[in-house]
Amino acid sequence: MAVEGLSINLATVRQQYDMRQAVEACLKQDIVAIAPWRDQVHKIGLAEAARIVADNKLRVTGLCRGGMFPAVDAEGRAAAIDDNKRAIDEAAALNADCLVLVVGGLPAGSKNIAHAREMVADGIAAILPHARSAGIPLAIEPLHPMYAADRACVNTLEQALDICDLLGAGIGVAIDVYHVWWDPKLHQQIARAGAGGRILAHHICDWLVPTTDLLLDRGMMGDGVIDLKRIRAEIEKAGFFGLQEVEIFSENNWWKRPGEEVLSTCVERFRSVC
């Protein structure tokens, strides 16, 4: 029997498996939904990745990732837009639920975060017609403020939804608990996202205390301080009943364990604490 309601973001086992191996390992655990990263797709080739998805009747809850729009010059911004259009085409080939956008931080040498955010909105606006034509929703993933300078200058659900409201149909949000659990406006903004039909993905892991690396020390669900069940209840109250997607970067713990142990723990924790 398939594990209903669970997807595995393949970053969770990226050190153990390539995409083909990860799918085989997921299927052994009765996991039938995944979210690959573009580098994992490119490594085996888009056609082969699409074949694996189709042959195994997998659901792809998202493709990671597009974004990274701010750049120091027009040439850099145009290159980002072109790359995002390619990402949309890859997501369409995989029949993905959405393309996740990590929007990018400050261009080199800049201290103007407001301008970076303008470049993000402009970049998304430039790719949105292509996404609509391909039938691929764009999911802005707000990242924790610790990443504002280098990875994502959109740091709250409220900021992401403001961009969605500005740009209209075909765009929503990916709610990753690691990045938004701390936000005092979180539950209000989840309700806002649901009312607008903007919730496209729900990513889960946990925030460890202490956290030894802000990028590569995410916790397994239940090992940290995030109230996962409460957030899920709010998301469902807002009308989203889609899959919960486990996304864990764990250089010194879970990435060092056997892949089957990681996946079986994901299943057990999903059932017990999520």
Residue pairs with C-beta under 8 A, 6 or more apart in sequence:
1 30
2 30
2 31
2 32
3 29
3 30
3 31
3 32
3 267
3 270
5 243
5 244
5 270
6 31
6 33
6 243
6 244
6 246
6 266
6 267
6 270
7 31
7 33
7 34
7 35
7 59
7 61
7 243
7 244
7 245
7 246
8 22
8 26
8 31
8 33
8 34
8 35
8 245
8 246
8 263
8 266
9 34
9 35
9 37
9 62
9 64
9 203
9 245
9 246
9 247
9 248
10 17
10 19
10 22
10 34
10 35
10 36
10 37
10 40
11 37
11 64
11 247
11 248
11 249
12 246
12 247
12 248
12 254
12 262
12 263
12 266
13 22
13 25
13 255
13 259
13 262
13 263
14 22
14 37
14 40
14 255
15 255
15 256
16 22
16 25
16 255
16 258
16 259
16 262
17 25
17 259
18 40
18 43
18 44
19 36
19 40
19 41
19 43
19 44
19 49
19 52
20 44
20 48
20 52
21 259
22 34
22 36
22 40
22 259
23 34
23 52
23 56
23 58
25 259
25 260
25 263
26 32
26 34
26 263
27 56
28 260
29 260
29 263
29 264
29 267
30 267
31 263
31 266
31 267
32 56
32 57
32 58
32 59
33 58
33 59
33 60
33 61
33 243
33 245
34 53
34 58
34 59
34 60
34 61
35 60
35 61
35 62
35 63
35 64
35 96
35 100
35 245
35 247
36 49
36 60
36 63
36 64
36 94
37 63
37 64
37 65
38 63
38 64
38 65
38 87
38 90
40 49
41 49
41 63
41 90
41 94
44 52
46 90
46 93
46 94
47 93
49 93
49 94
50 93
50 94
50 95
52 58
53 60
53 94
53 95
54 95
59 97
59 243
60 91
60 94
60 95
60 96
60 97
61 96
61 97
61 98
61 201
61 242
61 243
61 245
62 96
62 97
62 98
62 99
62 100
62 139
62 174
62 200
62 201
62 245
63 87
63 90
63 91
63 94
63 96
63 98
63 99
63 100
64 100
64 102
65 87
65 99
65 100
65 101
65 102
65 141
66 83
66 84
66 87
66 88
66 99
66 100
66 101
66 102
66 127
66 138
67 84
67 100
67 101
67 102
67 103
67 104
67 120
67 152
68 80
68 83
68 102
68 103
68 104
69 77
69 80
69 81
69 84
69 103
69 104
69 119
69 120
69 122
69 123
69 124
70 77
70 103
70 104
70 105
70 106
70 107
70 110
70 115
70 116
70 119
70 120
70 123
70 153
71 77
71 79
71 80
71 107
71 119
72 107
72 108
72 109
72 110
76 107
77 119
77 122
77 123
80 104
80 123
81 123
81 126
81 127
84 99
84 101
84 123
84 127
85 127
85 130
87 99
88 99
88 127
88 130
88 131
88 134
88 136
89 134
91 98
91 99
91 134
91 136
92 134
92 135
92 136
96 136
97 137
97 200
97 201
97 242
98 136
98 137
98 138
98 139
98 172
98 174
98 200
98 201
99 131
99 136
99 137
99 138
99 139
100 139
100 141
100 174
100 201
101 124
101 138
101 139
101 140
101 141
102 141
102 143
102 151
102 152
103 120
103 123
103 124
103 140
103 152
103 153
103 154
104 116
104 119
104 120
104 151
104 152
104 153
105 116
105 147
105 148
105 149
105 150
105 151
105 152
105 153
106 112
106 113
106 116
106 148
106 149
106 150
106 153
107 116
107 119
110 116
113 148
113 153
116 153
117 153
117 154
117 159
120 153
120 154
120 163
121 163
121 166
121 167
124 138
124 140
124 163
124 167
124 171
125 167
127 138
128 138
128 167
128 168
128 170
128 171
131 137
131 138
131 170
131 171
132 169
132 170
137 170
137 171
137 172
137 200
138 170
138 171
138 172
139 171
139 172
139 173
139 174
139 200
139 201
140 154
140 160
140 163
140 164
140 171
140 172
140 173
140 174
141 152
141 160
141 173
141 174
141 176
141 179
141 201
141 203
142 152
142 154
142 155
142 156
142 157
142 159
142 160
142 173
142 176
142 179
142 180
143 151
143 152
143 154
143 155
143 176
143 179
144 155
144 178
144 179
144 180
144 182
144 214
145 155
146 214
147 155
147 214
148 155
154 160
154 163
155 179
156 180
156 183
156 185
156 189
157 173
157 175
157 180
157 183
157 185
157 186
157 189
157 190
157 192
157 193
158 183
158 185
158 189
158 192
160 173
161 173
161 189
161 192
161 193
161 196
161 198
163 171
164 171
164 172
164 173
164 196
164 198
165 196
171 198
172 193
172 196
172 197
172 198
172 199
172 200
173 193
173 198
173 199
173 200
173 201
174 200
174 201
174 202
174 203
175 190
175 193
175 199
175 201
175 202
175 203
175 231
175 235
176 203
176 204
176 205
176 247
177 202
177 203
177 204
177 205
177 206
177 226
177 228
177 231
178 203
178 205
178 206
178 207
178 218
178 226
178 247
180 186
181 207
181 225
181 226
181 227
181 231
183 189
186 231
186 234
187 234
190 199
190 231
190 234
190 235
190 237
190 238
191 234
191 237
191 238
192 198
193 199
193 238
194 235
194 237
194 238
194 239
194 240
195 238
195 239
197 239
199 235
199 238
199 239
199 240
199 242
200 242
201 242
201 245
202 232
202 235
202 240
202 242
202 243
202 244
202 245
203 244
203 245
203 246
203 247
204 221
204 228
204 244
204 245
204 246
204 247
204 270
204 274
205 218
205 219
205 220
205 221
205 226
205 246
205 247
205 248
206 218
206 219
206 220
206 221
206 222
206 223
206 224
206 225
206 226
206 228
207 218
207 219
207 224
207 225
207 226
208 217
208 218
208 219
208 223
208 224
208 225
209 224
209 225
211 217
212 252
213 251
213 252
215 249
216 249
216 250
216 251
216 252
217 249
217 250
217 251
217 252
217 253
218 247
218 248
218 249
218 250
219 248
219 250
220 248
220 250
220 254
220 265
220 266
220 269
221 228
221 246
221 266
221 269
221 270
221 273
221 274
222 228
222 269
222 272
222 273
228 273
228 274
229 273
229 274
232 244
232 274
244 270
244 274
246 266
246 270
248 254
248 262
248 266
249 255
254 262
